[in-house]
Amino acid sequence: MLRTLEADRIRSAALTAQILDLEKSLSALRLEHAEVQSRLDSYKYPVLTLPTESVSKIFLHVPSPYPGVPSLIETRSLASLTCVCRKWRDIALSIPSLWRAINLFNQDTPLQQRAHICDLWLKRSRSCSLSIEFNGIGGGVLAISKIIELIAPHRPRLKHLKLFVNNLDVCAFYWQGTMPVLHHLDLDVLCFSSELVSFGGLPLLRSVVLNGVASQSVRLPWAQLTSLVLHKVTLEAFIPILSQTSNLLHCELHLRNPVFDSDGVATVPFLESLVLKAQQDDHPAFEYLKFFITPALSNLTIPERFLGLEPLRSLTDFIPKSGGKLRDVCITGRKLVPKNLYREALQSVPRLSFSQREFSGRAGEDDLELESDYDSSVAANTD
């Protein structure tokens, strides 16, 4: 027993000595750690030494150029700027123009979350003009109404508005007031409304994009438009609209198959650029140019099938109606008439080009063909 106690006393003394040594080592490590941490804390990353004004200018280049709307989910989204550090968050939230373009179009983001984003960004944008894109397809009426209710009080700030909805009935009640700075309106509607929808006063509206259903569902100040794009429209639908666009400068029509040979003619006195595209690849040959009187037209893009069964005659008959001011003609799609015959018939047109591409889509090899033919046509007309 005495031997055991003596051994424990010896072992205890050894452990005490070992603990003291370790505590000295730990104390030294803690001191070194504090010195290292102090140096780290005193270090400022170069980007954080930039003046607030410089950081603000950099932040303004993160989103797409206004009125383009930024992505809500990409790494470079605006929300990511608020998550780096407190300084960046404070700077980002202090720039109202950073939050003036609101993307509510991504269907992968639930409507409830989009409503929260909408409310947040509307507040952050303060008094800035707004660009808003909203996709309500597939959402419940109540959820869509909630987002529309959030946007409606900010009508006086709306400058660019894009809506993709089942119908405009759910929106009609909220858009009765004036939108004094609205410049661009884009409507894609799936179903006809119960009656024509009026968007109230739109004194600065100049640019409009509509699909076929929307074009027959809204009442707009057509006479003040300078740019108009119509998707999925028929002959009998676009003629009455164009007849009212007395100040139009640019027009792009994506046409569906004609239902009948209309007797109407659209006179657009100041139109400078006209682009015609087929909506379906089985669109029959049909002579569309006879329905236009465009004395100021300078640029024309048209599929050969839209020149009817006699493309050369259709063009040569149309040129006098353009006041002889056509400077640039592009023939798109599959061609039955040889290019040299076009050049012989259109010697008064300085620039004649051709492209395989007839429908909306990504740029590709067809654009290379367009450029090649464009160059050769310039050379031919120069000679």
BALOBA-1460 file (C-alpha; in Angstrom, 3 decimals):
// residues 383
<rec num="1" residu="m" x="0.000" y="0.000" z="0.000"/>
<rec num="2" residu="l" x="2.796" y="2.435" z="0.985"/>
<rec num="3" residu="r" x="4.660" y="1.567" z="-2.201"/>
<rec num="4" residu="t" x="1.556" y="2.390" z="-4.281"/>
<rec num="5" residu="l" x="1.121" y="5.764" z="-2.608"/>
<rec num="6" residu="e" x="4.735" y="6.640" z="-3.177"/>
<rec num="7" residu="a" x="4.459" y="5.737" z="-6.873"/>
<rec num="8" residu="d" x="1.342" y="7.918" z="-7.251"/>
<rec num="9" residu="r" x="3.101" y="10.870" z="-5.627"/>
<rec num="10" residu="i" x="5.981" y="10.516" z="-8.058"/>
<rec num="11" residu="r" x="3.608" y="10.178" z="-11.021"/>
<rec num="12" residu="s" x="1.562" y="13.216" z="-9.883"/>
<rec num="13" residu="a" x="4.689" y="15.358" z="-9.650"/>
<rec num="14" residu="a" x="5.713" y="14.258" z="-13.163"/>
<rec num="15" residu="l" x="2.292" y="15.077" z="-14.574"/>
<rec num="16" residu="t" x="2.300" y="18.478" z="-12.889"/>
<rec num="17" residu="a" x="5.651" y="19.265" z="-14.438"/>
<rec num="18" residu="q" x="4.399" y="18.101" z="-17.857"/>
<rec num="19" residu="i" x="1.263" y="20.240" z="-17.529"/>
<rec num="20" residu="l" x="3.350" y="23.304" z="-16.691"/>
<rec num="21" residu="d" x="5.497" y="22.718" z="-19.761"/>
<rec num="22" residu="l" x="2.425" y="22.315" z="-21.958"/>
<rec num="23" residu="e" x="0.792" y="25.442" z="-20.494"/>
<rec num="24" residu="k" x="3.943" y="27.401" z="-21.282"/>
<rec num="25" residu="s" x="3.883" y="26.053" z="-24.865"/>
<rec num="26" residu="l" x="0.127" y="26.812" z="-25.137"/>
<rec num="27" residu="s" x="0.670" y="30.317" z="-23.799"/>
<rec num="28" residu="a" x="3.370" y="30.897" z="-26.396"/>
<rec num="29" residu="l" x="1.099" y="29.555" z="-29.162"/>
<rec num="30" residu="r" x="-1.746" y="31.780" z="-27.990"/>
<rec num="31" residu="l" x="0.538" y="34.792" z="-28.032"/>
<rec num="32" residu="e" x="1.748" y="33.962" z="-31.549"/>
<rec num="33" residu="h" x="-1.837" y="33.351" z="-32.692"/>
<rec num="34" residu="a" x="-2.907" y="36.737" z="-31.341"/>
<rec num="35" residu="e" x="-0.058" y="38.437" z="-33.206"/>
<rec num="36" residu="v" x="-0.962" y="36.641" z="-36.478"/>
<rec num="37" residu="q" x="-4.644" y="37.451" z="-36.057"/>
<rec num="38" residu="s" x="-3.819" y="41.075" z="-35.345"/>
<rec num="39" residu="r" x="-1.884" y="41.291" z="-38.614"/>
<rec num="40" residu="l" x="-4.798" y="39.641" z="-40.463"/>
<rec num="41" residu="d" x="-7.306" y="42.002" z="-38.877"/>
<rec num="42" residu="s" x="-5.240" y="45.011" z="-39.838"/>
<rec num="43" residu="y" x="-5.005" y="43.874" z="-43.478"/>
<rec num="44" residu="k" x="-7.450" y="45.458" z="-45.898"/>
<rec num="45" residu="y" x="-8.187" y="43.738" z="-49.183"/>
<rec num="46" residu="p" x="-7.462" y="46.133" z="-52.035"/>
<rec num="47" residu="v" x="-11.053" y="46.017" z="-53.265"/>
<rec num="48" residu="l" x="-12.284" y="47.152" z="-49.842"/>
<rec num="49" residu="t" x="-9.966" y="50.170" z="-49.925"/>
<rec num="50" residu="l" x="-11.712" y="51.578" z="-52.994"/>
<rec num="51" residu="p" x="-13.766" y="54.730" z="-52.421"/>
<rec num="52" residu="t" x="-17.499" y="54.162" z="-52.114"/>
<rec num="53" residu="e" x="-18.072" y="56.169" z="-55.310"/>
<rec num="54" residu="s" x="-15.814" y="53.787" z="-57.277"/>
<rec num="55" residu="v" x="-17.501" y="50.689" z="-55.864"/>
<rec num="56" residu="s" x="-20.898" y="52.181" z="-56.745"/>
<rec num="57" residu="k" x="-19.839" y="52.678" z="-60.361"/>
<rec num="58" residu="i" x="-18.582" y="49.091" z="-60.526"/>
<rec num="59" residu="f" x="-21.861" y="47.789" z="-59.098"/>
<rec num="60" residu="l" x="-23.810" y="49.649" z="-61.774"/>
<rec num="61" residu="h" x="-22.059" y="47.492" z="-64.408"/>
<rec num="62" residu="v" x="-23.162" y="44.203" z="-62.800"/>
<rec num="63" residu="p" x="-26.751" y="44.042" z="-64.150"/>
<rec num="64" residu="s" x="-27.695" y="44.129" z="-67.822"/>
<rec num="65" residu="p" x="-27.822" y="47.633" z="-69.327"/>
<rec num="66" residu="y" x="-31.122" y="49.267" z="-68.410"/>
<rec num="67" residu="p" x="-33.924" y="48.571" z="-69.273"/>
<rec num="68" residu="g" x="-32.723" y="44.939" z="-69.448"/>
<rec num="69" residu="v" x="-33.665" y="42.987" z="-66.326"/>
<rec num="70" residu="p" x="-30.969" y="41.131" z="-64.327"/>
<rec num="71" residu="s" x="-31.077" y="37.441" z="-63.518"/>
<rec num="72" residu="l" x="-32.336" y="36.485" z="-60.078"/>
<rec num="73" residu="i" x="-30.419" y="33.202" z="-59.817"/>
<rec num="74" residu="e" x="-27.037" y="33.632" z="-61.510"/>
<rec num="75" residu="t" x="-23.851" y="34.109" z="-59.488"/>
<rec num="76" residu="r" x="-23.620" y="37.668" z="-60.816"/>
<rec num="77" residu="s" x="-27.121" y="38.537" z="-59.642"/>
<rec num="78" residu="l" x="-27.604" y="41.748" z="-57.699"/>
<rec num="79" residu="a" x="-28.615" y="39.835" z="-54.580"/>
<rec num="80" residu="s" x="-25.107" y="38.312" z="-54.407"/>
<rec num="81" residu="l" x="-23.631" y="41.796" z="-53.929"/>
<rec num="82" residu="t" x="-25.461" y="42.125" z="-50.637"/>
<rec num="83" residu="c" x="-24.017" y="38.848" z="-49.300"/>
<rec num="84" residu="v" x="-20.266" y="39.499" z="-49.604"/>
<rec num="85" residu="c" x="-19.808" y="41.846" z="-46.659"/>
<rec num="86" residu="r" x="-21.630" y="44.541" z="-44.728"/>
<rec num="87" residu="k" x="-19.878" y="47.359" z="-46.598"/>
<rec num="88" residu="w" x="-20.922" y="45.996" z="-49.989"/>
<rec num="89" residu="r" x="-24.468" y="45.441" z="-48.776"/>
<rec num="90" residu="d" x="-24.723" y="49.028" z="-47.523"/>
<rec num="91" residu="i" x="-23.356" y="50.375" z="-50.809"/>
<rec num="92" residu="a" x="-25.666" y="48.223" z="-52.947"/>
<rec num="93" residu="l" x="-28.740" y="49.202" z="-50.945"/>
<rec num="94" residu="s" x="-27.796" y="52.879" z="-51.214"/>
<rec num="95" residu="i" x="-28.053" y="52.856" z="-55.054"/>
<rec num="96" residu="p" x="-31.745" y="53.036" z="-56.060"/>
<rec num="97" residu="s" x="-30.983" y="52.739" z="-59.791"/>
<rec num="98" residu="l" x="-29.408" y="49.318" z="-59.138"/>
<rec num="99" residu="w" x="-32.859" y="47.920" z="-58.295"/>
<rec num="100" residu="r" x="-35.008" y="49.637" z="-60.930"/>
<rec num="101" residu="a" x="-35.115" y="46.659" z="-63.368"/>
<rec num="102" residu="i" x="-37.162" y="43.833" z="-61.849"/>
<rec num="103" residu="n" x="-37.137" y="40.307" z="-63.276"/>
<rec num="104" residu="l" x="-40.326" y="38.415" z="-62.402"/>
<rec num="105" residu="f" x="-40.201" y="36.294" z="-65.552"/>
<rec num="106" residu="n" x="-38.390" y="33.144" z="-64.411"/>
<rec num="107" residu="q" x="-40.962" y="30.383" z="-63.905"/>
<rec num="108" residu="d" x="-38.432" y="28.351" z="-61.895"/>
<rec num="109" residu="t" x="-38.888" y="30.907" z="-59.123"/>
<rec num="110" residu="p" x="-42.241" y="30.362" z="-57.304"/>
<rec num="111" residu="l" x="-44.771" y="33.195" z="-57.589"/>
<rec num="112" residu="q" x="-44.723" y="33.754" z="-53.826"/>
<rec num="113" residu="q" x="-40.964" y="34.274" z="-53.915"/>
<rec num="114" residu="r" x="-41.281" y="36.547" z="-56.936"/>
<rec num="115" residu="a" x="-43.878" y="38.613" z="-55.049"/>
<rec num="116" residu="h" x="-41.406" y="39.036" z="-52.185"/>
<rec num="117" residu="i" x="-38.637" y="40.055" z="-54.618"/>
<rec num="118" residu="c" x="-40.995" y="42.492" z="-56.333"/>
<rec num="119" residu="d" x="-41.961" y="44.175" z="-53.062"/>
<rec num="120" residu="l" x="-38.319" y="44.354" z="-51.923"/>
<rec num="121" residu="w" x="-36.952" y="45.800" z="-55.148"/>
<rec num="122" residu="l" x="-39.796" y="48.300" z="-55.547"/>
<rec num="123" residu="k" x="-38.872" y="49.714" z="-52.142"/>
<rec num="124" residu="r" x="-35.146" y="49.712" z="-52.869"/>
<rec num="125" residu="s" x="-35.596" y="51.510" z="-56.203"/>
<rec num="126" residu="r" x="-37.272" y="54.442" z="-54.408"/>
<rec num="127" residu="s" x="-38.271" y="57.040" z="-57.025"/>
<rec num="128" residu="c" x="-36.367" y="55.615" z="-60.043"/>
<rec num="129" residu="s" x="-38.158" y="54.773" z="-63.276"/>
<rec num="130" residu="l" x="-38.948" y="51.056" z="-63.516"/>
<rec num="131" residu="s" x="-38.463" y="48.228" z="-65.996"/>
<rec num="132" residu="i" x="-40.519" y="45.160" z="-65.057"/>
<rec num="133" residu="e" x="-40.921" y="41.772" z="-66.745"/>
<rec num="134" residu="f" x="-43.534" y="39.403" z="-65.333"/>
<rec num="135" residu="n" x="-44.516" y="35.881" z="-66.397"/>
<rec num="136" residu="g" x="-47.811" y="34.810" z="-64.828"/>
<rec num="137" residu="i" x="-48.443" y="31.696" z="-66.929"/>
<rec num="138" residu="g" x="-49.305" y="28.683" z="-64.816"/>
<rec num="139" residu="g" x="-49.782" y="30.698" z="-61.630"/>
<rec num="140" residu="g" x="-52.987" y="30.960" z="-59.636"/>
<rec num="141" residu="v" x="-55.195" y="34.018" z="-60.063"/>
<rec num="142" residu="l" x="-54.679" y="35.082" z="-56.444"/>
<rec num="143" residu="a" x="-50.885" y="34.851" z="-56.669"/>
<rec num="144" residu="i" x="-50.833" y="36.782" z="-59.967"/>
<rec num="145" residu="s" x="-53.206" y="39.389" z="-58.560"/>
<rec num="146" residu="k" x="-50.906" y="39.899" z="-55.591"/>
<rec num="147" residu="i" x="-47.954" y="40.754" z="-57.827"/>
<rec num="148" residu="i" x="-50.082" y="43.019" z="-60.025"/>
<rec num="149" residu="e" x="-51.356" y="44.752" z="-56.874"/>
<rec num="150" residu="l" x="-47.760" y="45.370" z="-55.803"/>
<rec num="151" residu="i" x="-46.829" y="46.874" z="-59.182"/>
<rec num="152" residu="a" x="-49.986" y="48.937" z="-59.780"/>
<rec num="153" residu="p" x="-49.290" y="51.724" z="-57.235"/>
<rec num="154" residu="h" x="-45.978" y="52.326" z="-59.009"/>
<rec num="155" residu="r" x="-47.606" y="53.026" z="-62.403"/>
<rec num="156" residu="p" x="-46.237" y="56.602" z="-62.427"/>
<rec num="157" residu="r" x="-42.694" y="55.156" z="-62.440"/>
<rec num="158" residu="l" x="-43.163" y="52.414" z="-65.053"/>
<rec num="159" residu="k" x="-41.029" y="53.032" z="-68.140"/>
<rec num="160" residu="h" x="-40.768" y="49.501" z="-69.590"/>
<rec num="161" residu="l" x="-43.354" y="46.798" z="-68.947"/>
<rec num="162" residu="k" x="-43.437" y="43.205" z="-70.222"/>
<rec num="163" residu="l" x="-46.316" y="40.886" z="-69.296"/>
<rec num="164" residu="f" x="-46.875" y="37.238" z="-70.232"/>
<rec num="165" residu="v" x="-50.270" y="36.219" z="-68.869"/>
<rec num="166" residu="n" x="-53.222" y="33.936" z="-69.596"/>
<rec num="167" residu="n" x="-55.504" y="36.931" z="-70.168"/>
<rec num="168" residu="l" x="-55.643" y="40.605" z="-69.316"/>
<rec num="169" residu="d" x="-58.844" y="40.436" z="-67.264"/>
<rec num="170" residu="v" x="-56.874" y="39.929" z="-64.059"/>
<rec num="171" residu="c" x="-54.802" y="43.013" z="-64.884"/>
<rec num="172" residu="a" x="-57.478" y="45.321" z="-66.292"/>
<rec num="173" residu="f" x="-58.684" y="46.775" z="-63.002"/>
<rec num="174" residu="y" x="-55.180" y="47.780" z="-61.929"/>
<rec num="175" residu="w" x="-54.144" y="49.587" z="-65.114"/>
<rec num="176" residu="q" x="-56.886" y="52.190" z="-65.355"/>
<rec num="177" residu="g" x="-54.655" y="54.996" z="-64.071"/>
<rec num="178" residu="t" x="-52.199" y="57.022" z="-66.119"/>
<rec num="179" residu="m" x="-48.682" y="55.703" z="-66.759"/>
<rec num="180" residu="p" x="-47.035" y="59.022" z="-67.607"/>
<rec num="181" residu="v" x="-43.504" y="57.749" z="-68.395"/>
<rec num="182" residu="l" x="-44.242" y="54.342" z="-69.967"/>
<rec num="183" residu="h" x="-42.162" y="54.160" z="-73.137"/>
<rec num="184" residu="h" x="-42.201" y="50.450" z="-74.029"/>
<rec num="185" residu="l" x="-45.005" y="47.898" z="-73.617"/>
<rec num="186" residu="d" x="-44.649" y="44.163" z="-74.373"/>
<rec num="187" residu="l" x="-47.743" y="41.965" z="-74.027"/>
<rec num="188" residu="d" x="-47.936" y="38.217" z="-74.675"/>
<rec num="189" residu="v" x="-51.463" y="36.956" z="-73.940"/>
<rec num="190" residu="l" x="-52.810" y="33.418" z="-74.353"/>
<rec num="191" residu="c" x="-56.593" y="34.003" z="-74.176"/>
<rec num="192" residu="f" x="-58.871" y="36.797" z="-75.341"/>
<rec num="193" residu="s" x="-60.244" y="39.144" z="-72.692"/>
<rec num="194" residu="s" x="-63.942" y="39.557" z="-72.070"/>
<rec num="195" residu="e" x="-63.662" y="43.099" z="-73.473"/>
<rec num="196" residu="l" x="-61.054" y="45.517" z="-74.793"/>
<rec num="197" residu="v" x="-58.596" y="46.520" z="-72.073"/>
<rec num="198" residu="s" x="-57.484" y="50.131" z="-71.801"/>
<rec num="199" residu="f" x="-54.186" y="50.969" z="-70.105"/>
<rec num="200" residu="g" x="-55.215" y="54.521" z="-69.221"/>
<rec num="201" residu="g" x="-53.176" y="57.544" z="-70.245"/>
<rec num="202" residu="l" x="-49.893" y="56.669" z="-71.994"/>
<rec num="203" residu="p" x="-48.527" y="59.996" z="-73.240"/>
<rec num="204" residu="l" x="-44.932" y="58.774" z="-73.776"/>
<rec num="205" residu="l" x="-45.645" y="55.316" z="-75.176"/>
<rec num="206" residu="r" x="-43.572" y="54.894" z="-78.341"/>
<rec num="207" residu="s" x="-42.612" y="51.201" z="-78.620"/>
<rec num="208" residu="v" x="-45.003" y="48.223" z="-78.476"/>
<rec num="209" residu="v" x="-44.593" y="44.436" z="-78.861"/>
<rec num="210" residu="l" x="-47.803" y="42.379" z="-79.025"/>
<rec num="211" residu="n" x="-48.792" y="38.860" z="-79.918"/>
<rec num="212" residu="g" x="-51.920" y="38.271" z="-82.008"/>
<rec num="213" residu="v" x="-54.267" y="37.844" z="-79.035"/>
<rec num="214" residu="a" x="-52.946" y="40.929" z="-77.257"/>
<rec num="215" residu="s" x="-53.258" y="43.054" z="-80.404"/>
<rec num="216" residu="q" x="-56.990" y="42.361" z="-80.459"/>
<rec num="217" residu="s" x="-57.462" y="42.701" z="-76.691"/>
<rec num="218" residu="v" x="-56.068" y="46.161" z="-75.957"/>
<rec num="219" residu="r" x="-56.853" y="49.755" z="-76.787"/>
<rec num="220" residu="l" x="-53.649" y="51.731" z="-77.328"/>
<rec num="221" residu="p" x="-52.690" y="55.175" z="-78.704"/>
<rec num="222" residu="w" x="-51.524" y="53.727" z="-82.023"/>
<rec num="223" residu="a" x="-50.927" y="57.121" z="-83.632"/>
<rec num="224" residu="q" x="-48.070" y="58.044" z="-81.278"/>
<rec num="225" residu="l" x="-46.064" y="54.815" z="-81.750"/>
<rec num="226" residu="t" x="-42.716" y="54.892" z="-83.553"/>
<rec num="227" residu="s" x="-41.900" y="51.155" z="-83.224"/>
<rec num="228" residu="l" x="-44.294" y="48.206" z="-83.452"/>
<rec num="229" residu="v" x="-43.662" y="44.442" z="-83.392"/>
<rec num="230" residu="l" x="-46.592" y="42.060" z="-83.888"/>
<rec num="231" residu="h" x="-46.241" y="38.290" z="-83.388"/>
<rec num="232" residu="k" x="-48.633" y="35.643" z="-84.710"/>
<rec num="233" residu="v" x="-50.863" y="38.098" z="-86.570"/>
<rec num="234" residu="t" x="-52.911" y="37.610" z="-89.706"/>
<rec num="235" residu="l" x="-53.401" y="39.933" z="-92.643"/>
<rec num="236" residu="e" x="-56.851" y="41.057" z="-91.574"/>
<rec num="237" residu="a" x="-55.593" y="41.762" z="-88.035"/>
<rec num="238" residu="f" x="-52.563" y="43.937" z="-88.762"/>
<rec num="239" residu="i" x="-54.014" y="46.144" z="-91.519"/>
<rec num="240" residu="p" x="-56.520" y="47.961" z="-89.223"/>
<rec num="241" residu="i" x="-53.749" y="48.520" z="-86.658"/>
<rec num="242" residu="l" x="-51.157" y="49.821" z="-89.124"/>
<rec num="243" residu="s" x="-53.745" y="52.130" z="-90.641"/>
<rec num="244" residu="q" x="-53.772" y="53.965" z="-87.297"/>
<rec num="245" residu="t" x="-49.991" y="54.171" z="-86.830"/>
<rec num="246" residu="s" x="-49.443" y="57.437" z="-88.668"/>
<rec num="247" residu="n" x="-46.053" y="58.156" z="-87.019"/>
<rec num="248" residu="l" x="-44.548" y="54.664" z="-87.157"/>
<rec num="249" residu="l" x="-40.846" y="54.457" z="-88.114"/>
<rec num="250" residu="h" x="-40.095" y="50.740" z="-87.581"/>
<rec num="251" residu="c" x="-42.441" y="47.780" z="-87.997"/>
<rec num="252" residu="e" x="-41.802" y="44.049" z="-87.624"/>
<rec num="253" residu="l" x="-44.557" y="41.547" z="-88.425"/>
<rec num="254" residu="h" x="-44.444" y="37.804" z="-87.695"/>
<rec num="255" residu="l" x="-47.304" y="36.644" z="-89.896"/>
<rec num="256" residu="r" x="-49.611" y="33.665" z="-89.698"/>
<rec num="257" residu="n" x="-51.243" y="32.149" z="-92.765"/>
<rec num="258" residu="p" x="-53.616" y="34.627" z="-94.449"/>
<rec num="259" residu="v" x="-57.298" y="33.773" z="-94.002"/>
<rec num="260" residu="f" x="-58.545" y="35.778" z="-96.951"/>
<rec num="261" residu="d" x="-57.346" y="38.249" z="-99.576"/>
<rec num="262" residu="s" x="-58.165" y="41.527" z="-97.846"/>
<rec num="263" residu="d" x="-59.133" y="44.612" z="-99.828"/>
<rec num="264" residu="g" x="-57.683" y="46.889" z="-97.155"/>
<rec num="265" residu="v" x="-54.412" y="48.758" z="-97.552"/>
<rec num="266" residu="a" x="-52.219" y="50.108" z="-94.761"/>
<rec num="267" residu="t" x="-50.766" y="53.545" z="-95.444"/>
<rec num="268" residu="v" x="-47.836" y="54.289" z="-93.125"/>
<rec num="269" residu="p" x="-46.426" y="57.647" z="-94.282"/>
<rec num="270" residu="f" x="-43.245" y="57.836" z="-92.181"/>
<rec num="271" residu="l" x="-42.290" y="54.157" z="-91.991"/>
<rec num="272" residu="e" x="-38.550" y="53.733" z="-92.624"/>
<rec num="273" residu="s" x="-37.977" y="50.060" z="-91.773"/>
<rec num="274" residu="l" x="-40.265" y="47.084" z="-92.476"/>
<rec num="275" residu="v" x="-39.421" y="43.502" z="-91.473"/>
<rec num="276" residu="l" x="-41.740" y="40.631" z="-92.434"/>
<rec num="277" residu="k" x="-41.277" y="37.106" z="-91.081"/>
<rec num="278" residu="a" x="-43.266" y="33.892" z="-91.430"/>
<rec num="279" residu="q" x="-44.676" y="32.454" z="-88.221"/>
<rec num="280" residu="q" x="-44.913" y="28.914" z="-89.626"/>
<rec num="281" residu="d" x="-42.630" y="27.097" z="-92.019"/>
<rec num="282" residu="d" x="-45.642" y="26.017" z="-94.111"/>
<rec num="283" residu="h" x="-46.772" y="29.581" z="-94.820"/>
<rec num="284" residu="p" x="-48.011" y="29.613" z="-98.449"/>
<rec num="285" residu="a" x="-46.705" y="31.955" z="-101.130"/>
<rec num="286" residu="f" x="-48.673" y="35.175" z="-100.755"/>
<rec num="287" residu="e" x="-48.121" y="38.707" z="-102.057"/>
<rec num="288" residu="y" x="-48.091" y="40.945" z="-98.976"/>
<rec num="289" residu="l" x="-46.456" y="44.086" z="-100.352"/>
<rec num="290" residu="k" x="-49.590" y="45.132" z="-102.218"/>
<rec num="291" residu="f" x="-51.197" y="45.851" z="-98.845"/>
<rec num="292" residu="f" x="-48.608" y="48.496" z="-97.915"/>
<rec num="293" residu="i" x="-48.173" y="52.097" z="-98.996"/>
<rec num="294" residu="t" x="-44.908" y="53.326" z="-97.466"/>
<rec num="295" residu="p" x="-43.603" y="56.481" z="-99.195"/>
<rec num="296" residu="a" x="-40.650" y="56.918" z="-96.778"/>
<rec num="297" residu="l" x="-39.484" y="53.288" z="-96.621"/>
<rec num="298" residu="s" x="-35.706" y="52.828" z="-96.656"/>
<rec num="299" residu="n" x="-35.147" y="49.258" z="-95.372"/>
<rec num="300" residu="l" x="-37.130" y="46.135" z="-96.279"/>
<rec num="301" residu="t" x="-36.613" y="42.558" z="-95.071"/>
<rec num="302" residu="i" x="-39.000" y="40.003" z="-96.540"/>
<rec num="303" residu="p" x="-39.175" y="36.243" z="-97.300"/>
<rec num="304" residu="e" x="-39.389" y="35.400" z="-100.973"/>
<rec num="305" residu="r" x="-42.643" y="33.522" z="-100.352"/>
<rec num="306" residu="f" x="-44.179" y="36.841" z="-99.174"/>
<rec num="307" residu="l" x="-43.566" y="38.235" z="-102.657"/>
<rec num="308" residu="g" x="-46.161" y="35.866" z="-104.116"/>
<rec num="309" residu="l" x="-45.843" y="33.789" z="-107.252"/>
<rec num="310" residu="e" x="-44.055" y="36.593" z="-109.131"/>
<rec num="311" residu="p" x="-41.448" y="37.937" z="-106.718"/>
<rec num="312" residu="l" x="-39.699" y="40.272" z="-109.169"/>
<rec num="313" residu="r" x="-42.935" y="41.901" z="-110.329"/>
<rec num="314" residu="s" x="-44.092" y="42.267" z="-106.720"/>
<rec num="315" residu="l" x="-40.928" y="44.152" z="-105.808"/>
<rec num="316" residu="t" x="-40.811" y="46.349" z="-108.891"/>
<rec num="317" residu="d" x="-44.476" y="47.294" z="-108.396"/>
<rec num="318" residu="f" x="-43.815" y="48.114" z="-104.749"/>
<rec num="319" residu="i" x="-40.750" y="50.337" z="-105.198"/>
<rec num="320" residu="p" x="-42.705" y="53.312" z="-106.638"/>
<rec num="321" residu="k" x="-45.021" y="53.117" z="-103.606"/>
<rec num="322" residu="s" x="-41.945" y="53.492" z="-101.385"/>
<rec num="323" residu="g" x="-41.193" y="56.794" z="-103.041"/>
<rec num="324" residu="g" x="-38.095" y="55.364" z="-104.657"/>
<rec num="325" residu="k" x="-36.281" y="55.694" z="-101.305"/>
<rec num="326" residu="l" x="-35.494" y="52.013" z="-100.729"/>
<rec num="327" residu="r" x="-31.817" y="51.733" z="-99.838"/>
<rec num="328" residu="d" x="-31.580" y="48.274" z="-98.332"/>
<rec num="329" residu="v" x="-33.514" y="45.130" z="-99.317"/>
<rec num="330" residu="c" x="-32.936" y="41.692" z="-97.791"/>
<rec num="331" residu="i" x="-34.618" y="38.600" z="-99.278"/>
<rec num="332" residu="t" x="-34.876" y="35.774" z="-96.745"/>
<rec num="333" residu="g" x="-35.780" y="32.091" z="-96.788"/>
<rec num="334" residu="r" x="-35.653" y="29.571" z="-99.623"/>
<rec num="335" residu="k" x="-35.347" y="31.247" z="-103.013"/>
<rec num="336" residu="l" x="-36.650" y="30.078" z="-106.371"/>
<rec num="337" residu="v" x="-35.574" y="33.192" z="-108.263"/>
<rec num="338" residu="p" x="-31.805" y="33.374" z="-108.990"/>
<rec num="339" residu="k" x="-29.970" y="36.140" z="-107.177"/>
<rec num="340" residu="n" x="-28.661" y="37.685" z="-110.373"/>
<rec num="341" residu="l" x="-32.242" y="38.279" z="-111.563"/>
<rec num="342" residu="y" x="-32.997" y="40.130" z="-108.334"/>
<rec num="343" residu="r" x="-29.944" y="42.314" z="-108.884"/>
<rec num="344" residu="e" x="-30.945" y="43.079" z="-112.461"/>
<rec num="345" residu="a" x="-34.505" y="43.987" z="-111.428"/>
<rec num="346" residu="l" x="-33.478" y="46.066" z="-108.401"/>
<rec num="347" residu="q" x="-30.647" y="48.147" z="-109.803"/>
<rec num="348" residu="s" x="-32.082" y="51.235" z="-108.119"/>
<rec num="349" residu="v" x="-31.549" y="49.636" z="-104.679"/>
<rec num="350" residu="p" x="-27.979" y="50.335" z="-103.460"/>
<rec num="351" residu="r" x="-27.840" y="47.397" z="-101.037"/>
<rec num="352" residu="l" x="-29.348" y="44.010" z="-101.838"/>
<rec num="353" residu="s" x="-28.684" y="40.985" z="-99.613"/>
<rec num="354" residu="f" x="-29.931" y="37.451" z="-99.065"/>
<rec num="355" residu="s" x="-30.315" y="35.167" z="-96.040"/>
<rec num="356" residu="q" x="-31.474" y="31.604" z="-95.579"/>
<rec num="357" residu="r" x="-32.925" y="32.509" z="-92.205"/>
<rec num="358" residu="e" x="-36.641" y="33.250" z="-92.374"/>
<rec num="359" residu="f" x="-37.845" y="32.678" z="-88.830"/>
<rec num="360" residu="s" x="-36.810" y="34.055" z="-85.450"/>
<rec num="361" residu="g" x="-33.862" y="32.147" z="-84.009"/>
<rec num="362" residu="r" x="-30.196" y="32.177" z="-83.068"/>
<rec num="363" residu="a" x="-27.627" y="33.651" z="-85.395"/>
<rec num="364" residu="g" x="-25.591" y="31.075" z="-87.275"/>
<rec num="365" residu="e" x="-24.288" y="30.162" z="-90.678"/>
<rec num="366" residu="d" x="-27.159" y="31.964" z="-92.359"/>
<rec num="367" residu="d" x="-25.776" y="35.258" z="-91.111"/>
<rec num="368" residu="l" x="-22.479" y="34.439" z="-92.782"/>
<rec num="369" residu="e" x="-24.319" y="33.975" z="-96.032"/>
<rec num="370" residu="l" x="-26.087" y="37.286" z="-95.498"/>
<rec num="371" residu="e" x="-22.789" y="39.090" z="-94.984"/>
<rec num="372" residu="s" x="-21.205" y="37.469" z="-98.028"/>
<rec num="373" residu="d" x="-24.100" y="38.334" z="-100.317"/>
<rec num="374" residu="y" x="-24.276" y="41.816" z="-98.867"/>
<rec num="375" residu="d" x="-20.647" y="42.467" z="-99.776"/>
<rec num="376" residu="s" x="-21.049" y="41.108" z="-103.301"/>
<rec num="377" residu="s" x="-24.192" y="43.144" z="-103.836"/>
<rec num="378" residu="v" x="-22.397" y="46.346" z="-102.811"/>
<rec num="379" residu="a" x="-19.604" y="45.554" z="-105.250"/>
<rec num="380" residu="a" x="-22.075" y="44.785" z="-108.013"/>
<rec num="381" residu="n" x="-23.975" y="48.018" z="-107.521"/>
<rec num="382" residu="t" x="-20.732" y="49.990" z="-107.260"/>
<rec num="383" residu="d" x="-19.622" y="48.666" z="-110.611"/>
